[in-house]
Amino acid sequence: MPIRRIPEGAVYDPNRVLDAVMNRLRLKNDAALSRVLEVAPPVISKIRHNTLPIGATILLRMHEVSDFSIRDLRALMLRQDADAGAVAA
């Protein structure tokens, strides 16, 4: 099974997906999000600070509680960055 790579010109941005789930569920902060996702608050903090990737278990839990499709959640993880192509060149 091939490993999926981030498309060229895109940047991994976990904050976009966390914020989208929070908005969908009308949550006020990361502590409320951690309770809904049933993970410890430091897990959300580590994801936000890009020290822990969004794993399959959390992705599935986000899907279950928010009714976002997995495809939509994965798309939200990526941000098209105009500067990414310039940096790589």
PDB file of N, CA, C and O in Angstrom:
ATOM      1  N   MET A   1       0.836  -1.171   0.000  1.00  0.00           N
ATOM      2  CA  MET A   1       0.000   0.000   0.000  1.00  0.00           C
ATOM      3  C   MET A   1       0.888   1.243   0.000  1.00  0.00           C
ATOM      4  O   MET A   1       1.709   1.419   0.900  1.00  0.00           O
ATOM      5  N   PRO A   2       0.727   2.098  -0.998  1.00  0.00           N
ATOM      6  CA  PRO A   2       1.606   3.271  -1.079  1.00  0.00           C
ATOM      7  C   PRO A   2       1.283   4.301  -0.003  1.00  0.00           C
ATOM      8  O   PRO A   2       0.138   4.444   0.427  1.00  0.00           O
ATOM      9  N   ILE A   3       2.308   5.003   0.410  1.00  0.00           N
ATOM     10  CA  ILE A   3       2.140   6.070   1.388  1.00  0.00           C
ATOM     11  C   ILE A   3       1.703   7.325   0.650  1.00  0.00           C
ATOM     12  O   ILE A   3       2.297   7.696  -0.362  1.00  0.00           O
ATOM     13  N   ARG A   4       0.673   7.974   1.155  1.00  0.00           N
ATOM     14  CA  ARG A   4       0.203   9.208   0.528  1.00  0.00           C
ATOM     15  C   ARG A   4       1.103  10.355   0.938  1.00  0.00           C
ATOM     16  O   ARG A   4       1.457  10.510   2.107  1.00  0.00           O
ATOM     17  N   ARG A   5       1.457  11.139  -0.034  1.00  0.00           N
ATOM     18  CA  ARG A   5       2.303  12.305   0.198  1.00  0.00           C
ATOM     19  C   ARG A   5       1.462  13.572   0.091  1.00  0.00           C
ATOM     20  O   ARG A   5       0.402  13.580  -0.534  1.00  0.00           O
ATOM     21  N   ILE A   6       1.947  14.625   0.703  1.00  0.00           N
ATOM     22  CA  ILE A   6       1.282  15.921   0.577  1.00  0.00           C
ATOM     23  C   ILE A   6       1.535  16.427  -0.834  1.00  0.00           C
ATOM     24  O   ILE A   6       2.675  16.438  -1.297  1.00  0.00           O
ATOM     25  N   PRO A   7       0.469  16.850  -1.525  1.00  0.00           N
ATOM     26  CA  PRO A   7       0.647  17.350  -2.887  1.00  0.00           C
ATOM     27  C   PRO A   7       1.576  18.562  -2.923  1.00  0.00           C
ATOM     28  O   PRO A   7       1.658  19.325  -1.961  1.00  0.00           O
ATOM     29  N   GLU A   8       2.267  18.724  -4.037  1.00  0.00           N
ATOM     30  CA  GLU A   8       3.156  19.866  -4.199  1.00  0.00           C
ATOM     31  C   GLU A   8       2.344  21.154  -4.134  1.00  0.00           C
ATOM     32  O   GLU A   8       1.266  21.243  -4.720  1.00  0.00           O
ATOM     33  N   GLY A   9       2.854  22.135  -3.434  1.00  0.00           N
ATOM     34  CA  GLY A   9       2.153  23.402  -3.287  1.00  0.00           C
ATOM     35  C   GLY A   9       1.183  23.428  -2.119  1.00  0.00           C
ATOM     36  O   GLY A   9       0.496  24.427  -1.907  1.00  0.00           O
ATOM     37  N   ALA A  10       1.117  22.332  -1.352  1.00  0.00           N
ATOM     38  CA  ALA A  10       0.224  22.270  -0.196  1.00  0.00           C
ATOM     39  C   ALA A  10       1.062  22.145   1.077  1.00  0.00           C
ATOM     40  O   ALA A  10       2.178  21.627   1.060  1.00  0.00           O
ATOM     41  N   VAL A  11       0.500  22.627   2.163  1.00  0.00           N
ATOM     42  CA  VAL A  11       1.167  22.583   3.463  1.00  0.00           C
ATOM     43  C   VAL A  11       0.217  21.946   4.468  1.00  0.00           C
ATOM     44  O   VAL A  11      -0.968  22.278   4.511  1.00  0.00           O
ATOM     45  N   TYR A  12       0.745  21.028   5.277  1.00  0.00           N
ATOM     46  CA  TYR A  12      -0.046  20.382   6.328  1.00  0.00           C
ATOM     47  C   TYR A  12      -0.381  21.417   7.390  1.00  0.00           C
ATOM     48  O   TYR A  12       0.514  22.038   7.964  1.00  0.00           O
ATOM     49  N   ASP A  13      -1.677  21.604   7.653  1.00  0.00           N
ATOM     50  CA  ASP A  13      -2.124  22.591   8.628  1.00  0.00           C
ATOM     51  C   ASP A  13      -3.236  21.982   9.483  1.00  0.00           C
ATOM     52  O   ASP A  13      -4.412  22.109   9.139  1.00  0.00           O
ATOM     53  N   PRO A  14      -2.886  21.324  10.587  1.00  0.00           N
ATOM     54  CA  PRO A  14      -3.898  20.657  11.410  1.00  0.00           C
ATOM     55  C   PRO A  14      -4.873  21.624  12.071  1.00  0.00           C
ATOM     56  O   PRO A  14      -5.978  21.226  12.439  1.00  0.00           O
ATOM     57  N   ASN A  15      -4.486  22.879  12.228  1.00  0.00           N
ATOM     58  CA  ASN A  15      -5.371  23.845  12.870  1.00  0.00           C
ATOM     59  C   ASN A  15      -6.649  24.059  12.070  1.00  0.00           C
ATOM     60  O   ASN A  15      -7.707  24.310  12.646  1.00  0.00           O
ATOM     61  N   ARG A  16      -6.557  23.963  10.751  1.00  0.00           N
ATOM     62  CA  ARG A  16      -7.748  24.158   9.922  1.00  0.00           C
ATOM     63  C   ARG A  16      -8.814  23.113  10.228  1.00  0.00           C
ATOM     64  O   ARG A  16      -9.991  23.451  10.356  1.00  0.00           O
ATOM     65  N   VAL A  17      -8.418  21.859  10.345  1.00  0.00           N
ATOM     66  CA  VAL A  17      -9.404  20.808  10.600  1.00  0.00           C
ATOM     67  C   VAL A  17      -9.926  20.886  12.033  1.00  0.00           C
ATOM     68  O   VAL A  17     -11.113  20.664  12.267  1.00  0.00           O
ATOM     69  N   LEU A  18      -9.061  21.196  12.988  1.00  0.00           N
ATOM     70  CA  LEU A  18      -9.520  21.335  14.376  1.00  0.00           C
ATOM     71  C   LEU A  18     -10.518  22.485  14.491  1.00  0.00           C
ATOM     72  O   LEU A  18     -11.554  22.348  15.142  1.00  0.00           O
ATOM     73  N   ASP A  19     -10.208  23.611  13.862  1.00  0.00           N
ATOM     74  CA  ASP A  19     -11.108  24.761  13.913  1.00  0.00           C
ATOM     75  C   ASP A  19     -12.435  24.472  13.215  1.00  0.00           C
ATOM     76  O   ASP A  19     -13.488  24.904  13.683  1.00  0.00           O
ATOM     77  N   ALA A  20     -12.392  23.746  12.100  1.00  0.00           N
ATOM     78  CA  ALA A  20     -13.621  23.419  11.378  1.00  0.00           C
ATOM     79  C   ALA A  20     -14.535  22.528  12.213  1.00  0.00           C
ATOM     80  O   ALA A  20     -15.750  22.720  12.230  1.00  0.00           O
ATOM     81  N   VAL A  21     -13.951  21.558  12.901  1.00  0.00           N
ATOM     82  CA  VAL A  21     -14.749  20.676  13.768  1.00  0.00           C
ATOM     83  C   VAL A  21     -15.317  21.480  14.935  1.00  0.00           C
ATOM     84  O   VAL A  21     -16.479  21.306  15.304  1.00  0.00           O
ATOM     85  N   MET A  22     -14.506  22.353  15.513  1.00  0.00           N
ATOM     86  CA  MET A  22     -14.988  23.187  16.613  1.00  0.00           C
ATOM     87  C   MET A  22     -16.142  24.076  16.159  1.00  0.00           C
ATOM     88  O   MET A  22     -17.130  24.226  16.877  1.00  0.00           O
ATOM     89  N   ASN A  23     -16.022  24.659  14.983  1.00  0.00           N
ATOM     90  CA  ASN A  23     -17.100  25.512  14.463  1.00  0.00           C
ATOM     91  C   ASN A  23     -18.357  24.701  14.201  1.00  0.00           C
ATOM     92  O   ASN A  23     -19.457  25.138  14.539  1.00  0.00           O
ATOM     93  N   ARG A  24     -18.210  23.533  13.606  1.00  0.00           N
ATOM     94  CA  ARG A  24     -19.369  22.695  13.302  1.00  0.00           C
ATOM     95  C   ARG A  24     -20.120  22.309  14.567  1.00  0.00           C
ATOM     96  O   ARG A  24     -21.350  22.266  14.582  1.00  0.00           O
ATOM     97  N   LEU A  25     -19.367  22.026  15.630  1.00  0.00           N
ATOM     98  CA  LEU A  25     -19.975  21.591  16.892  1.00  0.00           C
ATOM     99  C   LEU A  25     -20.255  22.749  17.850  1.00  0.00           C
ATOM    100  O   LEU A  25     -20.774  22.546  18.948  1.00  0.00           O
ATOM    101  N   ARG A  26     -19.907  23.961  17.424  1.00  0.00           N
ATOM    102  CA  ARG A  26     -20.093  25.172  18.240  1.00  0.00           C
ATOM    103  C   ARG A  26     -19.395  25.051  19.602  1.00  0.00           C
ATOM    104  O   ARG A  26     -19.975  25.351  20.646  1.00  0.00           O
ATOM    105  N   LEU A  27     -18.151  24.610  19.561  1.00  0.00           N
ATOM    106  CA  LEU A  27     -17.357  24.484  20.776  1.00  0.00           C
ATOM    107  C   LEU A  27     -16.550  25.760  20.991  1.00  0.00           C
ATOM    108  O   LEU A  27     -16.158  26.425  20.032  1.00  0.00           O
ATOM    109  N   LYS A  28     -16.306  26.096  22.248  1.00  0.00           N
ATOM    110  CA  LYS A  28     -15.643  27.364  22.558  1.00  0.00           C
ATOM    111  C   LYS A  28     -14.123  27.279  22.601  1.00  0.00           C
ATOM    112  O   LYS A  28     -13.440  28.271  22.346  1.00  0.00           O
ATOM    113  N   ASN A  29     -13.586  26.100  22.922  1.00  0.00           N
ATOM    114  CA  ASN A  29     -12.131  26.011  23.077  1.00  0.00           C
ATOM    115  C   ASN A  29     -11.648  24.575  22.883  1.00  0.00           C
ATOM    116  O   ASN A  29     -12.437  23.652  22.680  1.00  0.00           O
ATOM    117  N   ASP A  30     -10.332  24.420  22.953  1.00  0.00           N
ATOM    118  CA  ASP A  30      -9.717  23.114  22.743  1.00  0.00           C
ATOM    119  C   ASP A  30     -10.074  22.123  23.852  1.00  0.00           C
ATOM    120  O   ASP A  30     -10.131  20.918  23.608  1.00  0.00           O
ATOM    121  N   ALA A  31     -10.312  22.616  25.053  1.00  0.00           N
ATOM    122  CA  ALA A  31     -10.694  21.717  26.147  1.00  0.00           C
ATOM    123  C   ALA A  31     -12.033  21.048  25.838  1.00  0.00           C
ATOM    124  O   ALA A  31     -12.203  19.850  26.065  1.00  0.00           O
ATOM    125  N   ALA A  32     -12.974  21.825  25.324  1.00  0.00           N
ATOM    126  CA  ALA A  32     -14.277  21.260  24.949  1.00  0.00           C
ATOM    127  C   ALA A  32     -14.108  20.266  23.800  1.00  0.00           C
ATOM    128  O   ALA A  32     -14.757  19.220  23.777  1.00  0.00           O
ATOM    129  N   LEU A  33     -13.238  20.595  22.853  1.00  0.00           N
ATOM    130  CA  LEU A  33     -12.981  19.676  21.736  1.00  0.00           C
ATOM    131  C   LEU A  33     -12.384  18.366  22.241  1.00  0.00           C
ATOM    132  O   LEU A  33     -12.770  17.291  21.781  1.00  0.00           O
ATOM    133  N   SER A  34     -11.458  18.445  23.170  1.00  0.00           N
ATOM    134  CA  SER A  34     -10.838  17.220  23.697  1.00  0.00           C
ATOM    135  C   SER A  34     -11.874  16.341  24.394  1.00  0.00           C
ATOM    136  O   SER A  34     -11.809  15.116  24.298  1.00  0.00           O
ATOM    137  N   ARG A  35     -12.822  16.953  25.089  1.00  0.00           N
ATOM    138  CA  ARG A  35     -13.870  16.169  25.750  1.00  0.00           C
ATOM    139  C   ARG A  35     -14.756  15.468  24.721  1.00  0.00           C
ATOM    140  O   ARG A  35     -15.094  14.295  24.884  1.00  0.00           O
ATOM    141  N   VAL A  36     -15.127  16.182  23.669  1.00  0.00           N
ATOM    142  CA  VAL A  36     -15.991  15.599  22.637  1.00  0.00           C
ATOM    143  C   VAL A  36     -15.265  14.469  21.902  1.00  0.00           C
ATOM    144  O   VAL A  36     -15.862  13.436  21.598  1.00  0.00           O
ATOM    145  N   LEU A  37     -13.974  14.671  21.621  1.00  0.00           N
ATOM    146  CA  LEU A  37     -13.202  13.645  20.905  1.00  0.00           C
ATOM    147  C   LEU A  37     -12.714  12.533  21.831  1.00  0.00           C
ATOM    148  O   LEU A  37     -12.178  11.523  21.376  1.00  0.00           O
ATOM    149  N   GLU A  38     -12.906  12.730  23.129  1.00  0.00           N
ATOM    150  CA  GLU A  38     -12.491  11.754  24.136  1.00  0.00           C
ATOM    151  C   GLU A  38     -10.988  11.492  24.109  1.00  0.00           C
ATOM    152  O   GLU A  38     -10.531  10.349  24.137  1.00  0.00           O
ATOM    153  N   VAL A  39     -10.239  12.588  24.054  1.00  0.00           N
ATOM    154  CA  VAL A  39      -8.779  12.521  24.152  1.00  0.00           C
ATOM    155  C   VAL A  39      -8.342  13.509  25.223  1.00  0.00           C
ATOM    156  O   VAL A  39      -9.091  14.419  25.580  1.00  0.00           O
ATOM    157  N   ALA A  40      -7.146  13.331  25.727  1.00  0.00           N
ATOM    158  CA  ALA A  40      -6.613  14.242  26.735  1.00  0.00           C
ATOM    159  C   ALA A  40      -6.316  15.600  26.094  1.00  0.00           C
ATOM    160  O   ALA A  40      -5.910  15.657  24.933  1.00  0.00           O
ATOM    161  N   PRO A  41      -6.513  16.686  26.834  1.00  0.00           N
ATOM    162  CA  PRO A  41      -6.231  18.016  26.282  1.00  0.00           C
ATOM    163  C   PRO A  41      -4.828  18.191  25.684  1.00  0.00           C
ATOM    164  O   PRO A  41      -4.688  18.883  24.676  1.00  0.00           O
ATOM    165  N   PRO A  42      -3.782  17.585  26.275  1.00  0.00           N
ATOM    166  CA  PRO A  42      -2.460  17.740  25.650  1.00  0.00           C
ATOM    167  C   PRO A  42      -2.380  17.165  24.229  1.00  0.00           C
ATOM    168  O   PRO A  42      -1.541  17.599  23.440  1.00  0.00           O
ATOM    169  N   VAL A  43      -3.231  16.206  23.899  1.00  0.00           N
ATOM    170  CA  VAL A  43      -3.228  15.645  22.540  1.00  0.00           C
ATOM    171  C   VAL A  43      -3.629  16.734  21.543  1.00  0.00           C
ATOM    172  O   VAL A  43      -2.995  16.878  20.498  1.00  0.00           O
ATOM    173  N   ILE A  44      -4.664  17.491  21.853  1.00  0.00           N
ATOM    174  CA  ILE A  44      -5.097  18.580  20.970  1.00  0.00           C
ATOM    175  C   ILE A  44      -3.994  19.629  20.873  1.00  0.00           C
ATOM    176  O   ILE A  44      -3.723  20.147  19.789  1.00  0.00           O
ATOM    177  N   SER A  45      -3.360  19.943  21.995  1.00  0.00           N
ATOM    178  CA  SER A  45      -2.270  20.919  21.997  1.00  0.00           C
ATOM    179  C   SER A  45      -1.108  20.454  21.121  1.00  0.00           C
ATOM    180  O   SER A  45      -0.547  21.246  20.363  1.00  0.00           O
ATOM    181  N   LYS A  46      -0.748  19.188  21.222  1.00  0.00           N
ATOM    182  CA  LYS A  46       0.357  18.658  20.414  1.00  0.00           C
ATOM    183  C   LYS A  46       0.006  18.663  18.936  1.00  0.00           C
ATOM    184  O   LYS A  46       0.869  18.922  18.097  1.00  0.00           O
ATOM    185  N   ILE A  47      -1.245  18.382  18.607  1.00  0.00           N
ATOM    186  CA  ILE A  47      -1.672  18.444  17.205  1.00  0.00           C
ATOM    187  C   ILE A  47      -1.589  19.884  16.716  1.00  0.00           C
ATOM    188  O   ILE A  47      -1.079  20.139  15.625  1.00  0.00           O
ATOM    189  N   ARG A  48      -2.085  20.825  17.512  1.00  0.00           N
ATOM    190  CA  ARG A  48      -2.053  22.247  17.131  1.00  0.00           C
ATOM    191  C   ARG A  48      -0.635  22.750  16.913  1.00  0.00           C
ATOM    192  O   ARG A  48      -0.391  23.560  16.017  1.00  0.00           O
ATOM    193  N   HIS A  49       0.301  22.277  17.726  1.00  0.00           N
ATOM    194  CA  HIS A  49       1.683  22.740  17.622  1.00  0.00           C
ATOM    195  C   HIS A  49       2.522  21.885  16.682  1.00  0.00           C
ATOM    196  O   HIS A  49       3.745  22.014  16.624  1.00  0.00           O
ATOM    197  N   ASN A  50       1.846  21.015  15.951  1.00  0.00           N
ATOM    198  CA  ASN A  50       2.482  20.218  14.895  1.00  0.00           C
ATOM    199  C   ASN A  50       3.554  19.267  15.432  1.00  0.00           C
ATOM    200  O   ASN A  50       4.515  18.957  14.729  1.00  0.00           O
ATOM    201  N   THR A  51       3.394  18.806  16.669  1.00  0.00           N
ATOM    202  CA  THR A  51       4.326  17.811  17.195  1.00  0.00           C
ATOM    203  C   THR A  51       3.722  16.412  17.171  1.00  0.00           C
ATOM    204  O   THR A  51       4.424  15.423  17.383  1.00  0.00           O
ATOM    205  N   LEU A  52       2.406  16.331  16.908  1.00  0.00           N
ATOM    206  CA  LEU A  52       1.712  15.057  16.808  1.00  0.00           C
ATOM    207  C   LEU A  52       0.781  15.134  15.601  1.00  0.00           C
ATOM    208  O   LEU A  52      -0.052  16.037  15.522  1.00  0.00           O
ATOM    209  N   PRO A  53       0.912  14.201  14.663  1.00  0.00           N
ATOM    210  CA  PRO A  53       0.010  14.242  13.504  1.00  0.00           C
ATOM    211  C   PRO A  53      -1.389  13.769  13.881  1.00  0.00           C
ATOM    212  O   PRO A  53      -1.578  13.082  14.885  1.00  0.00           O
ATOM    213  N   ILE A  54      -2.353  14.143  13.072  1.00  0.00           N
ATOM    214  CA  ILE A  54      -3.714  13.658  13.272  1.00  0.00           C
ATOM    215  C   ILE A  54      -3.732  12.203  12.818  1.00  0.00           C
ATOM    216  O   ILE A  54      -3.574  11.913  11.632  1.00  0.00           O
ATOM    217  N   GLY A  55      -3.923  11.309  13.750  1.00  0.00           N
ATOM    218  CA  GLY A  55      -3.921   9.885  13.447  1.00  0.00           C
ATOM    219  C   GLY A  55      -5.282   9.395  13.001  1.00  0.00           C
ATOM    220  O   GLY A  55      -6.271  10.127  13.040  1.00  0.00           O
ATOM    221  N   ALA A  56      -5.314   8.154  12.581  1.00  0.00           N
ATOM    222  CA  ALA A  56      -6.546   7.553  12.065  1.00  0.00           C
ATOM    223  C   ALA A  56      -7.649   7.513  13.115  1.00  0.00           C
ATOM    224  O   ALA A  56      -8.814   7.745  12.792  1.00  0.00           O
ATOM    225  N   THR A  57      -7.303   7.226  14.354  1.00  0.00           N
ATOM    226  CA  THR A  57      -8.312   7.132  15.405  1.00  0.00           C
ATOM    227  C   THR A  57      -8.985   8.474  15.645  1.00  0.00           C
ATOM    228  O   THR A  57     -10.210   8.544  15.749  1.00  0.00           O
ATOM    229  N   ILE A  58      -8.204   9.531  15.734  1.00  0.00           N
ATOM    230  CA  ILE A  58      -8.779  10.863  15.954  1.00  0.00           C
ATOM    231  C   ILE A  58      -9.547  11.314  14.722  1.00  0.00           C
ATOM    232  O   ILE A  58     -10.598  11.945  14.837  1.00  0.00           O
ATOM    233  N   LEU A  59      -9.030  10.996  13.552  1.00  0.00           N
ATOM    234  CA  LEU A  59      -9.728  11.348  12.314  1.00  0.00           C
ATOM    235  C   LEU A  59     -11.110  10.685  12.268  1.00  0.00           C
ATOM    236  O   LEU A  59     -12.100  11.330  11.920  1.00  0.00           O
ATOM    237  N   LEU A  60     -11.172   9.415  12.616  1.00  0.00           N
ATOM    238  CA  LEU A  60     -12.461   8.715  12.646  1.00  0.00           C
ATOM    239  C   LEU A  60     -13.393   9.297  13.698  1.00  0.00           C
ATOM    240  O   LEU A  60     -14.595   9.424  13.467  1.00  0.00           O
ATOM    241  N   ARG A  61     -12.845   9.648  14.840  1.00  0.00           N
ATOM    242  CA  ARG A  61     -13.677  10.241  15.891  1.00  0.00           C
ATOM    243  C   ARG A  61     -14.218  11.598  15.445  1.00  0.00           C
ATOM    244  O   ARG A  61     -15.377  11.915  15.712  1.00  0.00           O
ATOM    245  N   MET A  62     -13.394  12.405  14.766  1.00  0.00           N
ATOM    246  CA  MET A  62     -13.859  13.686  14.225  1.00  0.00           C
ATOM    247  C   MET A  62     -15.008  13.460  13.242  1.00  0.00           C
ATOM    248  O   MET A  62     -15.995  14.196  13.241  1.00  0.00           O
ATOM    249  N   HIS A  63     -14.863  12.448  12.420  1.00  0.00           N
ATOM    250  CA  HIS A  63     -15.914  12.108  11.451  1.00  0.00           C
ATOM    251  C   HIS A  63     -17.207  11.732  12.172  1.00  0.00           C
ATOM    252  O   HIS A  63     -18.287  12.180  11.787  1.00  0.00           O
ATOM    253  N   GLU A  64     -17.099  10.921  13.203  1.00  0.00           N
ATOM    254  CA  GLU A  64     -18.279  10.462  13.938  1.00  0.00           C
ATOM    255  C   GLU A  64     -19.032  11.604  14.614  1.00  0.00           C
ATOM    256  O   GLU A  64     -20.262  11.645  14.580  1.00  0.00           O
ATOM    257  N   VAL A  65     -18.305  12.521  15.223  1.00  0.00           N
ATOM    258  CA  VAL A  65     -18.978  13.564  15.997  1.00  0.00           C
ATOM    259  C   VAL A  65     -19.411  14.763  15.164  1.00  0.00           C
ATOM    260  O   VAL A  65     -20.338  15.479  15.543  1.00  0.00           O
ATOM    261  N   SER A  66     -18.745  14.987  14.026  1.00  0.00           N
ATOM    262  CA  SER A  66     -19.014  16.206  13.257  1.00  0.00           C
ATOM    263  C   SER A  66     -19.815  15.983  11.988  1.00  0.00           C
ATOM    264  O   SER A  66     -20.349  16.936  11.421  1.00  0.00           O
ATOM    265  N   ASP A  67     -19.907  14.745  11.532  1.00  0.00           N
ATOM    266  CA  ASP A  67     -20.554  14.416  10.257  1.00  0.00           C
ATOM    267  C   ASP A  67     -19.819  14.985   9.043  1.00  0.00           C
ATOM    268  O   ASP A  67     -20.379  15.013   7.947  1.00  0.00           O
ATOM    269  N   PHE A  68     -18.562  15.441   9.221  1.00  0.00           N
ATOM    270  CA  PHE A  68     -17.716  15.732   8.072  1.00  0.00           C
ATOM    271  C   PHE A  68     -17.322  14.388   7.472  1.00  0.00           C
ATOM    272  O   PHE A  68     -17.113  13.423   8.207  1.00  0.00           O
ATOM    273  N   SER A  69     -17.218  14.312   6.165  1.00  0.00           N
ATOM    274  CA  SER A  69     -16.722  13.082   5.564  1.00  0.00           C
ATOM    275  C   SER A  69     -15.216  12.989   5.821  1.00  0.00           C
ATOM    276  O   SER A  69     -14.558  13.998   6.072  1.00  0.00           O
ATOM    277  N   ILE A  70     -14.688  11.786   5.756  1.00  0.00           N
ATOM    278  CA  ILE A  70     -13.240  11.594   5.908  1.00  0.00           C
ATOM    279  C   ILE A  70     -12.512  12.389   4.832  1.00  0.00           C
ATOM    280  O   ILE A  70     -11.488  13.016   5.104  1.00  0.00           O
ATOM    281  N   ARG A  71     -13.032  12.363   3.628  1.00  0.00           N
ATOM    282  CA  ARG A  71     -12.415  13.105   2.519  1.00  0.00           C
ATOM    283  C   ARG A  71     -12.358  14.598   2.841  1.00  0.00           C
ATOM    284  O   ARG A  71     -11.339  15.245   2.601  1.00  0.00           O
ATOM    285  N   ASP A  72     -13.451  15.148   3.385  1.00  0.00           N
ATOM    286  CA  ASP A  72     -13.467  16.571   3.739  1.00  0.00           C
ATOM    287  C   ASP A  72     -12.465  16.877   4.848  1.00  0.00           C
ATOM    288  O   ASP A  72     -11.765  17.887   4.793  1.00  0.00           O
ATOM    289  N   LEU A  73     -12.397  16.013   5.845  1.00  0.00           N
ATOM    290  CA  LEU A  73     -11.451  16.224   6.935  1.00  0.00           C
ATOM    291  C   LEU A  73     -10.014  16.189   6.422  1.00  0.00           C
ATOM    292  O   LEU A  73      -9.189  17.014   6.817  1.00  0.00           O
ATOM    293  N   ARG A  74      -9.716  15.238   5.545  1.00  0.00           N
ATOM    294  CA  ARG A  74      -8.357  15.157   4.989  1.00  0.00           C
ATOM    295  C   ARG A  74      -8.038  16.384   4.149  1.00  0.00           C
ATOM    296  O   ARG A  74      -6.914  16.885   4.172  1.00  0.00           O
ATOM    297  N   ALA A  75      -9.033  16.868   3.406  1.00  0.00           N
ATOM    298  CA  ALA A  75      -8.818  18.065   2.597  1.00  0.00           C
ATOM    299  C   ALA A  75      -8.572  19.289   3.483  1.00  0.00           C
ATOM    300  O   ALA A  75      -7.773  20.159   3.138  1.00  0.00           O
ATOM    301  N   LEU A  76      -9.254  19.349   4.613  1.00  0.00           N
ATOM    302  CA  LEU A  76      -9.067  20.476   5.524  1.00  0.00           C
ATOM    303  C   LEU A  76      -7.676  20.489   6.152  1.00  0.00           C
ATOM    304  O   LEU A  76      -7.203  21.541   6.582  1.00  0.00           O
ATOM    305  N   MET A  77      -7.025  19.344   6.209  1.00  0.00           N
ATOM    306  CA  MET A  77      -5.684  19.277   6.789  1.00  0.00           C
ATOM    307  C   MET A  77      -4.640  19.966   5.929  1.00  0.00           C
ATOM    308  O   MET A  77      -3.561  20.311   6.411  1.00  0.00           O
ATOM    309  N   LEU A  78      -4.956  20.166   4.661  1.00  0.00           N
ATOM    310  CA  LEU A  78      -3.990  20.758   3.737  1.00  0.00           C
ATOM    311  C   LEU A  78      -4.397  22.174   3.388  1.00  0.00           C
ATOM    312  O   LEU A  78      -5.572  22.475   3.178  1.00  0.00           O
ATOM    313  N   ARG A  79      -3.397  23.033   3.332  1.00  0.00           N
ATOM    314  CA  ARG A  79      -3.608  24.422   2.944  1.00  0.00           C
ATOM    315  C   ARG A  79      -2.771  24.660   1.701  1.00  0.00           C
ATOM    316  O   ARG A  79      -1.576  24.364   1.675  1.00  0.00           O
ATOM    317  N   GLN A  80      -3.408  25.195   0.677  1.00  0.00           N
ATOM    318  CA  GLN A  80      -2.667  25.549  -0.528  1.00  0.00           C
ATOM    319  C   GLN A  80      -1.854  26.790  -0.220  1.00  0.00           C
ATOM    320  O   GLN A  80      -2.405  27.831   0.137  1.00  0.00           O
ATOM    321  N   ASP A  81      -0.552  26.679  -0.357  1.00  0.00           N
ATOM    322  CA  ASP A  81       0.339  27.770   0.014  1.00  0.00           C
ATOM    323  C   ASP A  81       1.053  28.281  -1.230  1.00  0.00           C
ATOM    324  O   ASP A  81       1.836  27.556  -1.844  1.00  0.00           O
ATOM    325  N   ALA A  82       0.789  29.496  -1.591  1.00  0.00           N
ATOM    326  CA  ALA A  82       1.422  30.084  -2.777  1.00  0.00           C
ATOM    327  C   ALA A  82       2.928  30.178  -2.617  1.00  0.00           C
ATOM    328  O   ALA A  82       3.665  30.108  -3.601  1.00  0.00           O
ATOM    329  N   ASP A  83       3.393  30.337  -1.370  1.00  0.00           N
ATOM    330  CA  ASP A  83       4.829  30.456  -1.129  1.00  0.00           C
ATOM    331  C   ASP A  83       5.539  29.111  -1.127  1.00  0.00           C
ATOM    332  O   ASP A  83       6.764  29.071  -1.246  1.00  0.00           O
ATOM    333  N   ALA A  84       4.802  28.000  -0.994  1.00  0.00           N
ATOM    334  CA  ALA A  84       5.438  26.685  -0.919  1.00  0.00           C
ATOM    335  C   ALA A  84       6.173  26.356  -2.200  1.00  0.00           C
ATOM    336  O   ALA A  84       7.268  25.794  -2.158  1.00  0.00           O
ATOM    337  N   GLY A  85       5.590  26.696  -3.342  1.00  0.00           N
ATOM    338  CA  GLY A  85       6.257  26.439  -4.615  1.00  0.00           C
ATOM    339  C   GLY A  85       7.502  27.271  -4.785  1.00  0.00           C
ATOM    340  O   GLY A  85       8.487  26.800  -5.354  1.00  0.00           O
ATOM    341  N   ALA A  86       7.481  28.515  -4.298  1.00  0.00           N
ATOM    342  CA  ALA A  86       8.644  29.395  -4.408  1.00  0.00           C
ATOM    343  C   ALA A  86       9.785  28.916  -3.522  1.00  0.00           C
ATOM    344  O   ALA A  86      10.952  29.032  -3.895  1.00  0.00           O
ATOM    345  N   VAL A  87       9.455  28.378  -2.353  1.00  0.00           N
ATOM    346  CA  VAL A  87      10.481  27.882  -1.441  1.00  0.00           C
ATOM    347  C   VAL A  87      11.136  26.634  -2.010  1.00  0.00           C
ATOM    348  O   VAL A  87      12.349  26.463  -1.895  1.00  0.00           O
ATOM    349  N   ALA A  88      10.338  25.754  -2.628  1.00  0.00           N
ATOM    350  CA  ALA A  88      10.864  24.504  -3.159  1.00  0.00           C
ATOM    351  C   ALA A  88      11.719  24.734  -4.408  1.00  0.00           C
ATOM    352  O   ALA A  88      12.588  23.918  -4.714  1.00  0.00           O
ATOM    353  N   ALA A  89      11.489  25.817  -5.124  1.00  0.00           N
ATOM    354  CA  ALA A  89      12.207  26.056  -6.386  1.00  0.00           C
ATOM    355  C   ALA A  89      13.629  26.496  -6.177  1.00  0.00           C
ATOM    356  O   ALA A  89      14.351  26.732  -7.146  1.00  0.00           O
TER     357      ALA A  89
END
